[in-house]
Amino acid sequence: MDRKHEVDVPIDAITDCLTEAETGKTYPTDYYQITKKITAKTAKELILAGWRFDWSLPQKKRIPGNKVIP
């Protein structure tokens, strides 16, 4: 599997920026709510492209999704 889109890290704290756990270094980070509808077709394409997350699930469960840009 192509692992370039894989995010497999524990979330150990909720902060307003990304923080490197080992060093405590912080990185300025912007968060944007995903407003574009993710269709079942798009979600399947993302999985086939290597993502290990079904991006349509948050919308199905009415959970807001966010994209993080460090």
Residue frames as qw, qx, qy, qz and C-alpha x, y, z in Angstrom:
[[0.000, 0.889, 0.458, 0.000, 0.00, 0.00, 0.00],
 [0.328, 0.537, -0.043, 0.776, 1.18, 3.52, -0.76],
 [0.472, -0.557, -0.537, 0.422, 1.66, 5.05, 2.69],
 [0.259, 0.205, 0.015, 0.944, 2.05, 8.71, 1.65],
 [0.365, -0.483, -0.209, -0.768, -1.51, 9.54, 2.76],
 [0.682, -0.380, -0.619, 0.083, -1.50, 7.46, 5.91],
 [0.168, -0.617, 0.355, -0.682, -1.90, 9.23, 9.21],
 [0.820, -0.281, -0.499, 0.011, -1.27, 6.77, 12.01],
 [0.270, 0.295, -0.496, 0.770, -0.39, 8.82, 15.06],
 [0.317, -0.589, -0.696, 0.263, -1.94, 9.10, 18.49],
 [0.053, -0.717, -0.077, -0.691, -3.54, 12.42, 19.40],
 [0.561, -0.252, -0.612, 0.497, -2.24, 13.11, 22.88],
 [0.120, -0.501, -0.333, 0.790, -3.35, 16.72, 23.29],
 [0.285, 0.789, 0.478, 0.261, -5.70, 19.22, 21.69],
 [0.360, -0.491, 0.011, 0.793, -3.80, 22.42, 20.95],
 [0.387, 0.840, 0.142, -0.353, -4.10, 25.42, 18.64],
 [0.338, 0.739, -0.543, -0.214, -1.01, 24.27, 16.72],
 [0.942, 0.105, -0.314, 0.063, 0.87, 21.10, 15.86],
 [0.354, -0.780, 0.490, -0.162, 3.33, 20.15, 18.57],
 [0.670, 0.335, -0.659, 0.069, 6.15, 17.65, 18.16],
 [0.808, -0.552, -0.125, -0.163, 5.77, 15.41, 21.22],
 [0.864, -0.058, -0.185, 0.464, 9.44, 14.46, 21.52],
 [0.454, 0.173, -0.102, 0.868, 10.81, 18.00, 21.45],
 [0.074, -0.692, -0.497, 0.518, 7.85, 20.20, 22.37],
 [0.112, -0.166, 0.348, 0.916, 8.50, 22.28, 19.25],
 [0.408, 0.611, 0.561, -0.380, 5.33, 23.91, 17.95],
 [0.255, 0.110, 0.599, 0.751, 4.40, 24.68, 14.37],
 [0.342, 0.299, 0.119, -0.883, 1.97, 27.46, 13.38],
 [0.137, 0.214, 0.944, 0.212, -1.10, 25.72, 12.06],
 [0.425, 0.087, -0.077, -0.898, -4.28, 26.76, 10.27],
 [0.256, 0.235, 0.930, -0.122, -7.50, 24.75, 10.49],
 [0.375, 0.112, -0.292, -0.873, -10.32, 24.94, 7.98],
 [0.627, 0.173, 0.648, -0.396, -13.69, 23.25, 8.19],
 [0.138, 0.022, 0.835, 0.532, -14.35, 21.03, 5.21],
 [0.450, 0.390, 0.272, -0.756, -17.40, 22.44, 3.49],
 [0.451, 0.313, -0.633, -0.545, -17.22, 20.48, 0.24],
 [0.889, -0.063, 0.241, -0.385, -19.54, 17.47, 0.15],
 [0.071, -0.408, 0.895, 0.168, -17.58, 14.24, -0.05],
 [0.819, 0.137, -0.187, -0.525, -19.56, 11.87, -2.22],
 [0.900, -0.185, 0.393, -0.034, -19.36, 8.09, -1.91],
 [0.811, 0.533, 0.018, 0.240, -17.55, 8.06, -5.26],
 [0.176, 0.832, -0.369, 0.376, -14.96, 10.60, -4.07],
 [0.622, -0.577, 0.472, -0.240, -14.49, 8.71, -0.78],
 [0.957, 0.082, 0.266, 0.078, -13.87, 5.47, -2.70],
 [0.619, 0.703, -0.135, 0.324, -11.37, 7.22, -4.98],
 [0.153, -0.813, 0.445, -0.343, -9.49, 8.55, -1.94],
 [0.819, -0.342, 0.448, -0.109, -9.33, 5.05, -0.41],
 [0.899, 0.360, 0.154, 0.196, -8.07, 3.63, -3.71],
 [0.365, 0.818, -0.245, 0.371, -5.45, 6.42, -3.75],
 [0.575, 0.187, -0.617, 0.504, -4.11, 5.15, -0.42],
 [0.308, -0.456, 0.313, -0.774, -6.05, 6.93, 2.31],
 [0.310, -0.121, -0.924, 0.187, -6.98, 4.69, 5.25],
 [0.130, 0.350, 0.544, -0.752, -9.99, 6.78, 6.23],
 [0.150, 0.566, 0.727, 0.359, -13.44, 7.00, 4.69],
 [0.105, -0.024, -0.081, 0.991, -13.85, 10.75, 4.31],
 [0.382, -0.383, -0.477, -0.693, -17.61, 10.40, 3.79],
 [0.492, -0.379, -0.748, 0.233, -18.17, 9.11, 7.35],
 [0.147, -0.247, -0.383, 0.878, -18.00, 12.46, 9.18],
 [0.308, -0.008, -0.250, -0.918, -20.64, 13.90, 6.84],
 [0.531, -0.264, -0.746, -0.303, -22.86, 10.85, 7.23],
 [0.503, -0.442, -0.639, 0.379, -22.65, 11.24, 11.02],
 [0.045, -0.919, -0.198, -0.338, -22.91, 15.05, 10.83],
 [0.656, -0.585, 0.021, 0.477, -19.51, 15.50, 12.42],
 [0.298, 0.936, -0.151, -0.112, -17.63, 18.53, 11.09],
 [0.887, 0.054, 0.093, 0.448, -14.39, 17.63, 9.39],
 [0.089, -0.948, 0.180, 0.245, -11.33, 19.83, 9.38],
 [0.819, 0.400, -0.105, 0.398, -8.23, 20.03, 7.26],
 [0.541, -0.759, 0.095, 0.349, -5.00, 21.00, 8.97],
 [0.630, 0.684, -0.053, 0.363, -2.38, 23.05, 7.19],
 [0.656, -0.581, -0.020, 0.481, 0.95, 23.42, 9.02]]
